[in-house]
Amino acid sequence: MFEMIKMMQHVLNEKEFSYWVHQDLFSFQWWLIVVINALFLLLVFFISFDLVGLVDEFGKFFNLWCYPHQMLPFTDRFNTVDFAIIPVSIALVYQFFSKWEFFFIAHAVNSAIIAFIGIPLFRALHLYELLNWTIFYSFLTVFIIGLVVKIISDWMAGKNRRYSIS
């Protein structure tokens, strides 16, 4: 019986793949799914980027941390942490772990990697300097930012679903 179920599953998988390749791939609906996912990932990135930037400005203003080296002399917003690492990692965790329990765990791990591996590395490279701040506070801050991003993004996604055309 088990061998028969395996064979039937194999046939079903082949049929589903064939349907996807011949009927679904590059269809209007397929492109719509791609565009919606890309736009939503960008939305999550921009929310992350704004929150991280706001918190970073707060920290620099109150001398909690600083960046000894800058990509551009007239703005601190394009440092590696604000512009890439934290917003991109939060957006990717959100994209791959949409359910709260999985997001919570994955984001906790992501925040720990940023705080306990990334920050010491950036400090060793003299790209980031803690003044009146600790690595543990950084962990908590990144973790809370990610939770706020998830709450805002989920709220916006829920609100958008109410107005979408089915």
RAJO-V363746 format. One record per pair of residues at least 24 apart in sequence whose ideal C-beta (glycine too) atoms are under 10 Angstrom apart, sorted by the first residue. I is the first residue (numbers start at 1). GAP is how many residues later the second one is. Records with the same first field share a line. If there is no record, write none. Layout:
I = GAP + GAP
This chain:
36 = 124 + 128
37 = 58
40 = 51 + 54 + 55 + 113 + 116 + 117 + 120
41 = 47 + 50 + 51 + 53 + 54 + 112
42 = 49
43 = 48 + 51 + 106 + 109 + 110 + 113 + 114 + 117
44 = 43 + 46 + 47 + 48 + 49 + 50 + 51 + 105 + 106 + 108 + 109 + 110 + 112 + 113
45 = 42 + 43 + 45 + 46 + 47 + 49 + 50 + 104
46 = 41 + 45 + 103
47 = 40 + 43 + 44 + 47 + 98 + 101 + 102 + 103 + 104 + 105 + 106 + 109
48 = 34 + 38 + 39 + 40 + 41 + 42 + 43 + 45 + 46 + 97 + 98 + 100 + 101 + 102 + 104 + 105
49 = 28 + 33 + 34 + 35 + 37 + 38 + 39 + 41 + 42 + 100
50 = 37 + 99 + 102
51 = 35 + 36 + 39 + 93 + 94 + 95 + 97 + 98 + 101
52 = 25 + 29 + 30 + 31 + 33 + 34 + 35 + 38 + 89 + 90 + 93 + 94 + 97
53 = 24 + 26 + 29 + 30 + 33 + 34
54 = 28 + 91
55 = 27 + 31 + 86 + 87 + 89 + 90 + 93
56 = 25 + 26 + 30 + 85
57 = 25
58 = 83
59 = 71 + 72 + 73 + 74 + 78 + 79 + 82
60 = 71
62 = 69 + 70 + 71
63 = 68 + 69 + 70
64 = 66 + 67 + 68 + 69 + 70 + 73 + 74 + 77
65 = 54 + 58 + 63 + 64 + 65 + 66 + 67 + 68 + 72 + 73
66 = 62 + 63 + 64 + 65
67 = 55 + 59 + 60 + 61 + 62
68 = 57 + 58 + 59 + 60 + 61
69 = 56 + 57 + 58 + 59
70 = 57
79 = 43 + 48 + 49
80 = 38 + 42 + 45 + 47 + 48
81 = 33 + 37 + 38 + 41 + 46 + 47 + 57 + 61
85 = 28 + 29 + 33 + 37 + 57
86 = 24 + 25 + 28 + 32 + 55 + 56 + 59 + 60 + 63
87 = 58 + 62
89 = 24 + 25 + 29 + 53 + 57
90 = 24 + 52 + 55 + 56 + 57 + 58 + 59 + 60 + 63
91 = 55 + 58 + 62
93 = 53 + 56 + 57
94 = 52 + 55 + 56 + 59 + 60
97 = 53
98 = 52 + 55 + 56 + 59
100 = 47 + 50 + 51 + 54
103 = 43 + 44 + 46 + 47 + 51
104 = 39 + 42 + 43 + 46
106 = 40
107 = 35 + 36 + 38 + 39 + 40 + 42 + 43
108 = 31 + 34 + 35 + 38 + 39
110 = 32 + 33 + 36
111 = 27 + 28 + 29 + 30 + 31 + 32 + 33 + 34 + 35 + 36
112 = 27 + 30 + 31
113 = 26 + 29
114 = 24 + 25 + 27 + 28 + 29 + 32
115 = 24 + 25 + 26 + 27 + 28
118 = 24
